[in-house]
Amino acid sequence: MKKFLVIYLFFLLSINHSFSAGTSSDSSANQKTNYEKAVSLINSAKNYEKKGKIDKAEKRYEKAFKLLVRVNKKKPNNPNTLNYLGFTTRKLGNFEMGERYYLQGLDINPNHIGINEYLGELYVVTNRIDLAKERLQVLKGCDCKEYEELEAVINGSKKSKY
């Protein structure tokens, strides 16, 4: 019986070791995708913007944009990627290109919350309030912060850099 237990324990340990060897040394599982890196850069840029460090923010938006272009080439027409492509180009001052990315995303997913909010903000900045209000109507009833944020931008109680 002891012999059986020893063999059984050895067997269990060898199985456990073989499974853990494949996962613990696999560093690719810990690497961020280009999309995830871009989102991190965008969040960092937003924080720099809040602190008034516009140059640092713009550098991060530029890096994020380049990563998102690569992501979009590999997997085109993802509304989330198009949303952030529109966002980064808008933040870099290219409203026309930003609008194109947003509209392309809305063609795929007309109710995309992020795109509707950001496109509405672009419309406010480019003095097309009626179009911004249309985006707000799409968000109506979503019970989301994006509705409130766009509404504040439209009403002028919240300023948008771009």
Phi and psi in radians as a Rosetta constraint file:
Dihedral C 1 N 2 CA 2 C 2 CIRCULARHARMONIC -1.075 0.35
Dihedral N 2 CA 2 C 2 N 3 CIRCULARHARMONIC -0.705 0.35
Dihedral C 2 N 3 CA 3 C 3 CIRCULARHARMONIC -1.054 0.35
Dihedral N 3 CA 3 C 3 N 4 CIRCULARHARMONIC -0.746 0.35
Dihedral C 3 N 4 CA 4 C 4 CIRCULARHARMONIC -1.076 0.35
Dihedral N 4 CA 4 C 4 N 5 CIRCULARHARMONIC -0.795 0.35
Dihedral C 4 N 5 CA 5 C 5 CIRCULARHARMONIC -1.081 0.35
Dihedral N 5 CA 5 C 5 N 6 CIRCULARHARMONIC -0.755 0.35
Dihedral C 5 N 6 CA 6 C 6 CIRCULARHARMONIC -1.092 0.35
Dihedral N 6 CA 6 C 6 N 7 CIRCULARHARMONIC -0.784 0.35
Dihedral C 6 N 7 CA 7 C 7 CIRCULARHARMONIC -1.126 0.35
Dihedral N 7 CA 7 C 7 N 8 CIRCULARHARMONIC -0.750 0.35
Dihedral C 7 N 8 CA 8 C 8 CIRCULARHARMONIC -1.089 0.35
Dihedral N 8 CA 8 C 8 N 9 CIRCULARHARMONIC -0.804 0.35
Dihedral C 8 N 9 CA 9 C 9 CIRCULARHARMONIC -1.102 0.35
Dihedral N 9 CA 9 C 9 N 10 CIRCULARHARMONIC -0.744 0.35
Dihedral C 9 N 10 CA 10 C 10 CIRCULARHARMONIC -1.043 0.35
Dihedral N 10 CA 10 C 10 N 11 CIRCULARHARMONIC -0.762 0.35
Dihedral C 10 N 11 CA 11 C 11 CIRCULARHARMONIC -1.050 0.35
Dihedral N 11 CA 11 C 11 N 12 CIRCULARHARMONIC -0.826 0.35
Dihedral C 11 N 12 CA 12 C 12 CIRCULARHARMONIC -1.075 0.35
Dihedral N 12 CA 12 C 12 N 13 CIRCULARHARMONIC -0.755 0.35
Dihedral C 12 N 13 CA 13 C 13 CIRCULARHARMONIC -1.126 0.35
Dihedral N 13 CA 13 C 13 N 14 CIRCULARHARMONIC -0.683 0.35
Dihedral C 13 N 14 CA 14 C 14 CIRCULARHARMONIC -1.214 0.35
Dihedral N 14 CA 14 C 14 N 15 CIRCULARHARMONIC -0.625 0.35
Dihedral C 14 N 15 CA 15 C 15 CIRCULARHARMONIC -1.169 0.35
Dihedral N 15 CA 15 C 15 N 16 CIRCULARHARMONIC -0.818 0.35
Dihedral C 15 N 16 CA 16 C 16 CIRCULARHARMONIC -1.047 0.35
Dihedral N 16 CA 16 C 16 N 17 CIRCULARHARMONIC -0.729 0.35
Dihedral C 16 N 17 CA 17 C 17 CIRCULARHARMONIC -1.120 0.35
Dihedral N 17 CA 17 C 17 N 18 CIRCULARHARMONIC -0.714 0.35
Dihedral C 17 N 18 CA 18 C 18 CIRCULARHARMONIC -1.175 0.35
Dihedral N 18 CA 18 C 18 N 19 CIRCULARHARMONIC -0.624 0.35
Dihedral C 18 N 19 CA 19 C 19 CIRCULARHARMONIC -1.259 0.35
Dihedral N 19 CA 19 C 19 N 20 CIRCULARHARMONIC -0.735 0.35
Dihedral C 19 N 20 CA 20 C 20 CIRCULARHARMONIC -1.262 0.35
Dihedral N 20 CA 20 C 20 N 21 CIRCULARHARMONIC -0.496 0.35
Dihedral C 20 N 21 CA 21 C 21 CIRCULARHARMONIC -1.118 0.35
Dihedral N 21 CA 21 C 21 N 22 CIRCULARHARMONIC -0.650 0.35
Dihedral C 21 N 22 CA 22 C 22 CIRCULARHARMONIC -1.270 0.35
Dihedral N 22 CA 22 C 22 N 23 CIRCULARHARMONIC -0.510 0.35
Dihedral C 22 N 23 CA 23 C 23 CIRCULARHARMONIC -1.617 0.35
Dihedral N 23 CA 23 C 23 N 24 CIRCULARHARMONIC -0.632 0.35
Dihedral C 23 N 24 CA 24 C 24 CIRCULARHARMONIC -1.282 0.35
Dihedral N 24 CA 24 C 24 N 25 CIRCULARHARMONIC -0.492 0.35
Dihedral C 24 N 25 CA 25 C 25 CIRCULARHARMONIC -1.649 0.35
Dihedral N 25 CA 25 C 25 N 26 CIRCULARHARMONIC -0.035 0.35
Dihedral C 25 N 26 CA 26 C 26 CIRCULARHARMONIC -1.498 0.35
Dihedral N 26 CA 26 C 26 N 27 CIRCULARHARMONIC 1.674 0.35
Dihedral C 26 N 27 CA 27 C 27 CIRCULARHARMONIC -1.378 0.35
Dihedral N 27 CA 27 C 27 N 28 CIRCULARHARMONIC -0.296 0.35
Dihedral C 27 N 28 CA 28 C 28 CIRCULARHARMONIC -1.148 0.35
Dihedral N 28 CA 28 C 28 N 29 CIRCULARHARMONIC -0.426 0.35
Dihedral C 28 N 29 CA 29 C 29 CIRCULARHARMONIC -1.188 0.35
Dihedral N 29 CA 29 C 29 N 30 CIRCULARHARMONIC -0.423 0.35
Dihedral C 29 N 30 CA 30 C 30 CIRCULARHARMONIC -1.590 0.35
Dihedral N 30 CA 30 C 30 N 31 CIRCULARHARMONIC -0.175 0.35
Dihedral C 30 N 31 CA 31 C 31 CIRCULARHARMONIC -1.392 0.35
Dihedral N 31 CA 31 C 31 N 32 CIRCULARHARMONIC 2.454 0.35
Dihedral C 31 N 32 CA 32 C 32 CIRCULARHARMONIC -1.390 0.35
Dihedral N 32 CA 32 C 32 N 33 CIRCULARHARMONIC 2.600 0.35
Dihedral C 32 N 33 CA 33 C 33 CIRCULARHARMONIC -1.325 0.35
Dihedral N 33 CA 33 C 33 N 34 CIRCULARHARMONIC 2.880 0.35
Dihedral C 33 N 34 CA 34 C 34 CIRCULARHARMONIC -1.070 0.35
Dihedral N 34 CA 34 C 34 N 35 CIRCULARHARMONIC -0.614 0.35
Dihedral C 34 N 35 CA 35 C 35 CIRCULARHARMONIC -1.097 0.35
Dihedral N 35 CA 35 C 35 N 36 CIRCULARHARMONIC -0.825 0.35
Dihedral C 35 N 36 CA 36 C 36 CIRCULARHARMONIC -1.098 0.35
Dihedral N 36 CA 36 C 36 N 37 CIRCULARHARMONIC -0.687 0.35
Dihedral C 36 N 37 CA 37 C 37 CIRCULARHARMONIC -1.099 0.35
Dihedral N 37 CA 37 C 37 N 38 CIRCULARHARMONIC -0.735 0.35
Dihedral C 37 N 38 CA 38 C 38 CIRCULARHARMONIC -1.096 0.35
Dihedral N 38 CA 38 C 38 N 39 CIRCULARHARMONIC -0.771 0.35
Dihedral C 38 N 39 CA 39 C 39 CIRCULARHARMONIC -1.087 0.35
Dihedral N 39 CA 39 C 39 N 40 CIRCULARHARMONIC -0.721 0.35
Dihedral C 39 N 40 CA 40 C 40 CIRCULARHARMONIC -1.073 0.35
Dihedral N 40 CA 40 C 40 N 41 CIRCULARHARMONIC -0.745 0.35
Dihedral C 40 N 41 CA 41 C 41 CIRCULARHARMONIC -1.111 0.35
Dihedral N 41 CA 41 C 41 N 42 CIRCULARHARMONIC -0.702 0.35
Dihedral C 41 N 42 CA 42 C 42 CIRCULARHARMONIC -1.115 0.35
Dihedral N 42 CA 42 C 42 N 43 CIRCULARHARMONIC -0.784 0.35
Dihedral C 42 N 43 CA 43 C 43 CIRCULARHARMONIC -1.095 0.35
Dihedral N 43 CA 43 C 43 N 44 CIRCULARHARMONIC -0.694 0.35
Dihedral C 43 N 44 CA 44 C 44 CIRCULARHARMONIC -1.122 0.35
Dihedral N 44 CA 44 C 44 N 45 CIRCULARHARMONIC -0.744 0.35
Dihedral C 44 N 45 CA 45 C 45 CIRCULARHARMONIC -1.081 0.35
Dihedral N 45 CA 45 C 45 N 46 CIRCULARHARMONIC -0.730 0.35
Dihedral C 45 N 46 CA 46 C 46 CIRCULARHARMONIC -1.039 0.35
Dihedral N 46 CA 46 C 46 N 47 CIRCULARHARMONIC -0.717 0.35
Dihedral C 46 N 47 CA 47 C 47 CIRCULARHARMONIC -1.143 0.35
Dihedral N 47 CA 47 C 47 N 48 CIRCULARHARMONIC -0.715 0.35
Dihedral C 47 N 48 CA 48 C 48 CIRCULARHARMONIC -1.129 0.35
Dihedral N 48 CA 48 C 48 N 49 CIRCULARHARMONIC -0.665 0.35
Dihedral C 48 N 49 CA 49 C 49 CIRCULARHARMONIC -1.044 0.35
Dihedral N 49 CA 49 C 49 N 50 CIRCULARHARMONIC -0.784 0.35
Dihedral C 49 N 50 CA 50 C 50 CIRCULARHARMONIC -1.034 0.35
Dihedral N 50 CA 50 C 50 N 51 CIRCULARHARMONIC -0.567 0.35
Dihedral C 50 N 51 CA 51 C 51 CIRCULARHARMONIC -1.516 0.35
Dihedral N 51 CA 51 C 51 N 52 CIRCULARHARMONIC -0.005 0.35
Dihedral C 51 N 52 CA 52 C 52 CIRCULARHARMONIC 1.405 0.35
Dihedral N 52 CA 52 C 52 N 53 CIRCULARHARMONIC 0.197 0.35
Dihedral C 52 N 53 CA 53 C 53 CIRCULARHARMONIC -1.635 0.35
Dihedral N 53 CA 53 C 53 N 54 CIRCULARHARMONIC 1.281 0.35
Dihedral C 53 N 54 CA 54 C 54 CIRCULARHARMONIC -1.148 0.35
Dihedral N 54 CA 54 C 54 N 55 CIRCULARHARMONIC -0.701 0.35
Dihedral C 54 N 55 CA 55 C 55 CIRCULARHARMONIC -1.056 0.35
Dihedral N 55 CA 55 C 55 N 56 CIRCULARHARMONIC -0.779 0.35
Dihedral C 55 N 56 CA 56 C 56 CIRCULARHARMONIC -1.139 0.35
Dihedral N 56 CA 56 C 56 N 57 CIRCULARHARMONIC -0.675 0.35
Dihedral C 56 N 57 CA 57 C 57 CIRCULARHARMONIC -1.102 0.35
Dihedral N 57 CA 57 C 57 N 58 CIRCULARHARMONIC -0.821 0.35
Dihedral C 57 N 58 CA 58 C 58 CIRCULARHARMONIC -1.073 0.35
Dihedral N 58 CA 58 C 58 N 59 CIRCULARHARMONIC -0.677 0.35
Dihedral C 58 N 59 CA 59 C 59 CIRCULARHARMONIC -1.063 0.35
Dihedral N 59 CA 59 C 59 N 60 CIRCULARHARMONIC -0.690 0.35
Dihedral C 59 N 60 CA 60 C 60 CIRCULARHARMONIC -1.246 0.35
Dihedral N 60 CA 60 C 60 N 61 CIRCULARHARMONIC -0.664 0.35
Dihedral C 60 N 61 CA 61 C 61 CIRCULARHARMONIC -1.090 0.35
Dihedral N 61 CA 61 C 61 N 62 CIRCULARHARMONIC -0.698 0.35
Dihedral C 61 N 62 CA 62 C 62 CIRCULARHARMONIC -1.112 0.35
Dihedral N 62 CA 62 C 62 N 63 CIRCULARHARMONIC -0.780 0.35
Dihedral C 62 N 63 CA 63 C 63 CIRCULARHARMONIC -1.103 0.35
Dihedral N 63 CA 63 C 63 N 64 CIRCULARHARMONIC -0.751 0.35
Dihedral C 63 N 64 CA 64 C 64 CIRCULARHARMONIC -1.091 0.35
Dihedral N 64 CA 64 C 64 N 65 CIRCULARHARMONIC -0.749 0.35
Dihedral C 64 N 65 CA 65 C 65 CIRCULARHARMONIC -1.024 0.35
Dihedral N 65 CA 65 C 65 N 66 CIRCULARHARMONIC -0.799 0.35
Dihedral C 65 N 66 CA 66 C 66 CIRCULARHARMONIC -1.066 0.35
Dihedral N 66 CA 66 C 66 N 67 CIRCULARHARMONIC -0.732 0.35
Dihedral C 66 N 67 CA 67 C 67 CIRCULARHARMONIC -1.125 0.35
Dihedral N 67 CA 67 C 67 N 68 CIRCULARHARMONIC -0.729 0.35
Dihedral C 67 N 68 CA 68 C 68 CIRCULARHARMONIC -1.165 0.35
Dihedral N 68 CA 68 C 68 N 69 CIRCULARHARMONIC -0.592 0.35
Dihedral C 68 N 69 CA 69 C 69 CIRCULARHARMONIC -1.074 0.35
Dihedral N 69 CA 69 C 69 N 70 CIRCULARHARMONIC -0.748 0.35
Dihedral C 69 N 70 CA 70 C 70 CIRCULARHARMONIC -1.099 0.35
Dihedral N 70 CA 70 C 70 N 71 CIRCULARHARMONIC -0.763 0.35
Dihedral C 70 N 71 CA 71 C 71 CIRCULARHARMONIC -1.062 0.35
Dihedral N 71 CA 71 C 71 N 72 CIRCULARHARMONIC -0.771 0.35
Dihedral C 71 N 72 CA 72 C 72 CIRCULARHARMONIC -1.166 0.35
Dihedral N 72 CA 72 C 72 N 73 CIRCULARHARMONIC -0.540 0.35
Dihedral C 72 N 73 CA 73 C 73 CIRCULARHARMONIC -1.207 0.35
Dihedral N 73 CA 73 C 73 N 74 CIRCULARHARMONIC -0.712 0.35
Dihedral C 73 N 74 CA 74 C 74 CIRCULARHARMONIC -1.230 0.35
Dihedral N 74 CA 74 C 74 N 75 CIRCULARHARMONIC -0.794 0.35
Dihedral C 74 N 75 CA 75 C 75 CIRCULARHARMONIC -2.289 0.35
Dihedral N 75 CA 75 C 75 N 76 CIRCULARHARMONIC 1.457 0.35
Dihedral C 75 N 76 CA 76 C 76 CIRCULARHARMONIC -1.230 0.35
Dihedral N 76 CA 76 C 76 N 77 CIRCULARHARMONIC 2.749 0.35
Dihedral C 76 N 77 CA 77 C 77 CIRCULARHARMONIC 1.163 0.35
Dihedral N 77 CA 77 C 77 N 78 CIRCULARHARMONIC 0.578 0.35
Dihedral C 77 N 78 CA 78 C 78 CIRCULARHARMONIC -1.576 0.35
Dihedral N 78 CA 78 C 78 N 79 CIRCULARHARMONIC 2.096 0.35
Dihedral C 78 N 79 CA 79 C 79 CIRCULARHARMONIC -0.993 0.35
Dihedral N 79 CA 79 C 79 N 80 CIRCULARHARMONIC -0.601 0.35
Dihedral C 79 N 80 CA 80 C 80 CIRCULARHARMONIC -1.161 0.35
Dihedral N 80 CA 80 C 80 N 81 CIRCULARHARMONIC -0.730 0.35
Dihedral C 80 N 81 CA 81 C 81 CIRCULARHARMONIC -1.148 0.35
Dihedral N 81 CA 81 C 81 N 82 CIRCULARHARMONIC -0.775 0.35
Dihedral C 81 N 82 CA 82 C 82 CIRCULARHARMONIC -1.101 0.35
Dihedral N 82 CA 82 C 82 N 83 CIRCULARHARMONIC -0.627 0.35
Dihedral C 82 N 83 CA 83 C 83 CIRCULARHARMONIC -1.027 0.35
Dihedral N 83 CA 83 C 83 N 84 CIRCULARHARMONIC -0.867 0.35
Dihedral C 83 N 84 CA 84 C 84 CIRCULARHARMONIC -1.283 0.35
Dihedral N 84 CA 84 C 84 N 85 CIRCULARHARMONIC -0.501 0.35
Dihedral C 84 N 85 CA 85 C 85 CIRCULARHARMONIC -1.115 0.35
Dihedral N 85 CA 85 C 85 N 86 CIRCULARHARMONIC -0.760 0.35
Dihedral C 85 N 86 CA 86 C 86 CIRCULARHARMONIC -1.102 0.35
Dihedral N 86 CA 86 C 86 N 87 CIRCULARHARMONIC -0.742 0.35
Dihedral C 86 N 87 CA 87 C 87 CIRCULARHARMONIC -1.101 0.35
Dihedral N 87 CA 87 C 87 N 88 CIRCULARHARMONIC -0.851 0.35
Dihedral C 87 N 88 CA 88 C 88 CIRCULARHARMONIC -1.158 0.35
Dihedral N 88 CA 88 C 88 N 89 CIRCULARHARMONIC -0.704 0.35
Dihedral C 88 N 89 CA 89 C 89 CIRCULARHARMONIC -1.177 0.35
Dihedral N 89 CA 89 C 89 N 90 CIRCULARHARMONIC -0.639 0.35
Dihedral C 89 N 90 CA 90 C 90 CIRCULARHARMONIC -1.118 0.35
Dihedral N 90 CA 90 C 90 N 91 CIRCULARHARMONIC -0.790 0.35
Dihedral C 90 N 91 CA 91 C 91 CIRCULARHARMONIC -1.127 0.35
Dihedral N 91 CA 91 C 91 N 92 CIRCULARHARMONIC -0.460 0.35
Dihedral C 91 N 92 CA 92 C 92 CIRCULARHARMONIC -1.539 0.35
Dihedral N 92 CA 92 C 92 N 93 CIRCULARHARMONIC 0.058 0.35
Dihedral C 92 N 93 CA 93 C 93 CIRCULARHARMONIC 1.631 0.35
Dihedral N 93 CA 93 C 93 N 94 CIRCULARHARMONIC 0.043 0.35
Dihedral C 93 N 94 CA 94 C 94 CIRCULARHARMONIC -1.697 0.35
Dihedral N 94 CA 94 C 94 N 95 CIRCULARHARMONIC 1.440 0.35
Dihedral C 94 N 95 CA 95 C 95 CIRCULARHARMONIC -1.171 0.35
Dihedral N 95 CA 95 C 95 N 96 CIRCULARHARMONIC -0.657 0.35
Dihedral C 95 N 96 CA 96 C 96 CIRCULARHARMONIC -1.089 0.35
Dihedral N 96 CA 96 C 96 N 97 CIRCULARHARMONIC -0.828 0.35
Dihedral C 96 N 97 CA 97 C 97 CIRCULARHARMONIC -1.179 0.35
Dihedral N 97 CA 97 C 97 N 98 CIRCULARHARMONIC -0.694 0.35
Dihedral C 97 N 98 CA 98 C 98 CIRCULARHARMONIC -1.031 0.35
Dihedral N 98 CA 98 C 98 N 99 CIRCULARHARMONIC -0.769 0.35
Dihedral C 98 N 99 CA 99 C 99 CIRCULARHARMONIC -1.085 0.35
Dihedral N 99 CA 99 C 99 N 100 CIRCULARHARMONIC -0.689 0.35
Dihedral C 99 N 100 CA 100 C 100 CIRCULARHARMONIC -1.073 0.35
Dihedral N 100 CA 100 C 100 N 101 CIRCULARHARMONIC -0.782 0.35
Dihedral C 100 N 101 CA 101 C 101 CIRCULARHARMONIC -1.096 0.35
Dihedral N 101 CA 101 C 101 N 102 CIRCULARHARMONIC -0.786 0.35
Dihedral C 101 N 102 CA 102 C 102 CIRCULARHARMONIC -1.044 0.35
Dihedral N 102 CA 102 C 102 N 103 CIRCULARHARMONIC -0.813 0.35
Dihedral C 102 N 103 CA 103 C 103 CIRCULARHARMONIC -1.143 0.35
Dihedral N 103 CA 103 C 103 N 104 CIRCULARHARMONIC -0.636 0.35
Dihedral C 103 N 104 CA 104 C 104 CIRCULARHARMONIC -1.085 0.35
Dihedral N 104 CA 104 C 104 N 105 CIRCULARHARMONIC -0.726 0.35
Dihedral C 104 N 105 CA 105 C 105 CIRCULARHARMONIC -1.137 0.35
Dihedral N 105 CA 105 C 105 N 106 CIRCULARHARMONIC -0.684 0.35
Dihedral C 105 N 106 CA 106 C 106 CIRCULARHARMONIC -1.209 0.35
Dihedral N 106 CA 106 C 106 N 107 CIRCULARHARMONIC -0.491 0.35
Dihedral C 106 N 107 CA 107 C 107 CIRCULARHARMONIC -1.061 0.35
Dihedral N 107 CA 107 C 107 N 108 CIRCULARHARMONIC -0.567 0.35
Dihedral C 107 N 108 CA 108 C 108 CIRCULARHARMONIC -1.496 0.35
Dihedral N 108 CA 108 C 108 N 109 CIRCULARHARMONIC -0.749 0.35
Dihedral C 108 N 109 CA 109 C 109 CIRCULARHARMONIC -2.428 0.35
Dihedral N 109 CA 109 C 109 N 110 CIRCULARHARMONIC 1.549 0.35
Dihedral C 109 N 110 CA 110 C 110 CIRCULARHARMONIC -1.061 0.35
Dihedral N 110 CA 110 C 110 N 111 CIRCULARHARMONIC -0.344 0.35
Dihedral C 110 N 111 CA 111 C 111 CIRCULARHARMONIC -1.820 0.35
Dihedral N 111 CA 111 C 111 N 112 CIRCULARHARMONIC 0.255 0.35
Dihedral C 111 N 112 CA 112 C 112 CIRCULARHARMONIC -1.037 0.35
Dihedral N 112 CA 112 C 112 N 113 CIRCULARHARMONIC 2.065 0.35
Dihedral C 112 N 113 CA 113 C 113 CIRCULARHARMONIC -1.090 0.35
Dihedral N 113 CA 113 C 113 N 114 CIRCULARHARMONIC -0.855 0.35
Dihedral C 113 N 114 CA 114 C 114 CIRCULARHARMONIC -1.101 0.35
Dihedral N 114 CA 114 C 114 N 115 CIRCULARHARMONIC -0.781 0.35
Dihedral C 114 N 115 CA 115 C 115 CIRCULARHARMONIC -1.106 0.35
Dihedral N 115 CA 115 C 115 N 116 CIRCULARHARMONIC -0.780 0.35
Dihedral C 115 N 116 CA 116 C 116 CIRCULARHARMONIC -1.079 0.35
Dihedral N 116 CA 116 C 116 N 117 CIRCULARHARMONIC -0.715 0.35
Dihedral C 116 N 117 CA 117 C 117 CIRCULARHARMONIC -1.138 0.35
Dihedral N 117 CA 117 C 117 N 118 CIRCULARHARMONIC -0.914 0.35
Dihedral C 117 N 118 CA 118 C 118 CIRCULARHARMONIC -1.164 0.35
Dihedral N 118 CA 118 C 118 N 119 CIRCULARHARMONIC -0.649 0.35
Dihedral C 118 N 119 CA 119 C 119 CIRCULARHARMONIC -1.144 0.35
Dihedral N 119 CA 119 C 119 N 120 CIRCULARHARMONIC -0.687 0.35
Dihedral C 119 N 120 CA 120 C 120 CIRCULARHARMONIC -1.044 0.35
Dihedral N 120 CA 120 C 120 N 121 CIRCULARHARMONIC -0.727 0.35
Dihedral C 120 N 121 CA 121 C 121 CIRCULARHARMONIC -1.117 0.35
Dihedral N 121 CA 121 C 121 N 122 CIRCULARHARMONIC -0.705 0.35
Dihedral C 121 N 122 CA 122 C 122 CIRCULARHARMONIC -1.063 0.35
Dihedral N 122 CA 122 C 122 N 123 CIRCULARHARMONIC -0.732 0.35
Dihedral C 122 N 123 CA 123 C 123 CIRCULARHARMONIC -1.111 0.35
Dihedral N 123 CA 123 C 123 N 124 CIRCULARHARMONIC -0.636 0.35
Dihedral C 123 N 124 CA 124 C 124 CIRCULARHARMONIC -1.136 0.35
Dihedral N 124 CA 124 C 124 N 125 CIRCULARHARMONIC -0.829 0.35
Dihedral C 124 N 125 CA 125 C 125 CIRCULARHARMONIC -1.089 0.35
Dihedral N 125 CA 125 C 125 N 126 CIRCULARHARMONIC -0.583 0.35
Dihedral C 125 N 126 CA 126 C 126 CIRCULARHARMONIC -1.649 0.35
Dihedral N 126 CA 126 C 126 N 127 CIRCULARHARMONIC 0.284 0.35
Dihedral C 126 N 127 CA 127 C 127 CIRCULARHARMONIC 1.057 0.35
Dihedral N 127 CA 127 C 127 N 128 CIRCULARHARMONIC 0.728 0.35
Dihedral C 127 N 128 CA 128 C 128 CIRCULARHARMONIC -2.114 0.35
Dihedral N 128 CA 128 C 128 N 129 CIRCULARHARMONIC 1.181 0.35
Dihedral C 128 N 129 CA 129 C 129 CIRCULARHARMONIC -1.066 0.35
Dihedral N 129 CA 129 C 129 N 130 CIRCULARHARMONIC -0.660 0.35
Dihedral C 129 N 130 CA 130 C 130 CIRCULARHARMONIC -1.050 0.35
Dihedral N 130 CA 130 C 130 N 131 CIRCULARHARMONIC -0.720 0.35
Dihedral C 130 N 131 CA 131 C 131 CIRCULARHARMONIC -1.196 0.35
Dihedral N 131 CA 131 C 131 N 132 CIRCULARHARMONIC -0.624 0.35
Dihedral C 131 N 132 CA 132 C 132 CIRCULARHARMONIC -1.091 0.35
Dihedral N 132 CA 132 C 132 N 133 CIRCULARHARMONIC -0.717 0.35
Dihedral C 132 N 133 CA 133 C 133 CIRCULARHARMONIC -1.151 0.35
Dihedral N 133 CA 133 C 133 N 134 CIRCULARHARMONIC -0.534 0.35
Dihedral C 133 N 134 CA 134 C 134 CIRCULARHARMONIC -1.123 0.35
Dihedral N 134 CA 134 C 134 N 135 CIRCULARHARMONIC -0.716 0.35
Dihedral C 134 N 135 CA 135 C 135 CIRCULARHARMONIC -1.139 0.35
Dihedral N 135 CA 135 C 135 N 136 CIRCULARHARMONIC -0.658 0.35
Dihedral C 135 N 136 CA 136 C 136 CIRCULARHARMONIC -1.095 0.35
Dihedral N 136 CA 136 C 136 N 137 CIRCULARHARMONIC -0.696 0.35
Dihedral C 136 N 137 CA 137 C 137 CIRCULARHARMONIC -1.111 0.35
Dihedral N 137 CA 137 C 137 N 138 CIRCULARHARMONIC -0.616 0.35
Dihedral C 137 N 138 CA 138 C 138 CIRCULARHARMONIC -1.109 0.35
Dihedral N 138 CA 138 C 138 N 139 CIRCULARHARMONIC -0.636 0.35
Dihedral C 138 N 139 CA 139 C 139 CIRCULARHARMONIC -1.415 0.35
Dihedral N 139 CA 139 C 139 N 140 CIRCULARHARMONIC -0.247 0.35
Dihedral C 139 N 140 CA 140 C 140 CIRCULARHARMONIC -1.007 0.35
Dihedral N 140 CA 140 C 140 N 141 CIRCULARHARMONIC 2.295 0.35
Dihedral C 140 N 141 CA 141 C 141 CIRCULARHARMONIC 1.533 0.35
Dihedral N 141 CA 141 C 141 N 142 CIRCULARHARMONIC -0.001 0.35
Dihedral C 141 N 142 CA 142 C 142 CIRCULARHARMONIC -1.359 0.35
Dihedral N 142 CA 142 C 142 N 143 CIRCULARHARMONIC -0.247 0.35
Dihedral C 142 N 143 CA 143 C 143 CIRCULARHARMONIC 0.905 0.35
Dihedral N 143 CA 143 C 143 N 144 CIRCULARHARMONIC 0.909 0.35
Dihedral C 143 N 144 CA 144 C 144 CIRCULARHARMONIC -2.353 0.35
Dihedral N 144 CA 144 C 144 N 145 CIRCULARHARMONIC 2.734 0.35
Dihedral C 144 N 145 CA 145 C 145 CIRCULARHARMONIC -1.160 0.35
Dihedral N 145 CA 145 C 145 N 146 CIRCULARHARMONIC -0.436 0.35
Dihedral C 145 N 146 CA 146 C 146 CIRCULARHARMONIC -1.082 0.35
Dihedral N 146 CA 146 C 146 N 147 CIRCULARHARMONIC -0.641 0.35
Dihedral C 146 N 147 CA 147 C 147 CIRCULARHARMONIC -1.075 0.35
Dihedral N 147 CA 147 C 147 N 148 CIRCULARHARMONIC -0.864 0.35
Dihedral C 147 N 148 CA 148 C 148 CIRCULARHARMONIC -1.098 0.35
Dihedral N 148 CA 148 C 148 N 149 CIRCULARHARMONIC -0.697 0.35
Dihedral C 148 N 149 CA 149 C 149 CIRCULARHARMONIC -1.165 0.35
Dihedral N 149 CA 149 C 149 N 150 CIRCULARHARMONIC -0.767 0.35
Dihedral C 149 N 150 CA 150 C 150 CIRCULARHARMONIC -1.156 0.35
Dihedral N 150 CA 150 C 150 N 151 CIRCULARHARMONIC -0.713 0.35
Dihedral C 150 N 151 CA 151 C 151 CIRCULARHARMONIC -1.040 0.35
Dihedral N 151 CA 151 C 151 N 152 CIRCULARHARMONIC -0.723 0.35
Dihedral C 151 N 152 CA 152 C 152 CIRCULARHARMONIC -1.135 0.35
Dihedral N 152 CA 152 C 152 N 153 CIRCULARHARMONIC -0.667 0.35
Dihedral C 152 N 153 CA 153 C 153 CIRCULARHARMONIC -1.171 0.35
Dihedral N 153 CA 153 C 153 N 154 CIRCULARHARMONIC -0.763 0.35
Dihedral C 153 N 154 CA 154 C 154 CIRCULARHARMONIC -1.084 0.35
Dihedral N 154 CA 154 C 154 N 155 CIRCULARHARMONIC -0.731 0.35
Dihedral C 154 N 155 CA 155 C 155 CIRCULARHARMONIC -1.386 0.35
Dihedral N 155 CA 155 C 155 N 156 CIRCULARHARMONIC -0.108 0.35
Dihedral C 155 N 156 CA 156 C 156 CIRCULARHARMONIC 1.455 0.35
Dihedral N 156 CA 156 C 156 N 157 CIRCULARHARMONIC 0.071 0.35
Dihedral C 156 N 157 CA 157 C 157 CIRCULARHARMONIC -1.447 0.35
Dihedral N 157 CA 157 C 157 N 158 CIRCULARHARMONIC -0.189 0.35
Dihedral C 157 N 158 CA 158 C 158 CIRCULARHARMONIC -2.331 0.35
Dihedral N 158 CA 158 C 158 N 159 CIRCULARHARMONIC 2.230 0.35
Dihedral C 158 N 159 CA 159 C 159 CIRCULARHARMONIC -1.574 0.35
Dihedral N 159 CA 159 C 159 N 160 CIRCULARHARMONIC 2.550 0.35
Dihedral C 159 N 160 CA 160 C 160 CIRCULARHARMONIC -2.048 0.35
Dihedral N 160 CA 160 C 160 N 161 CIRCULARHARMONIC 2.248 0.35
Dihedral C 160 N 161 CA 161 C 161 CIRCULARHARMONIC -1.047 0.35
Dihedral N 161 CA 161 C 161 N 162 CIRCULARHARMONIC -0.744 0.35
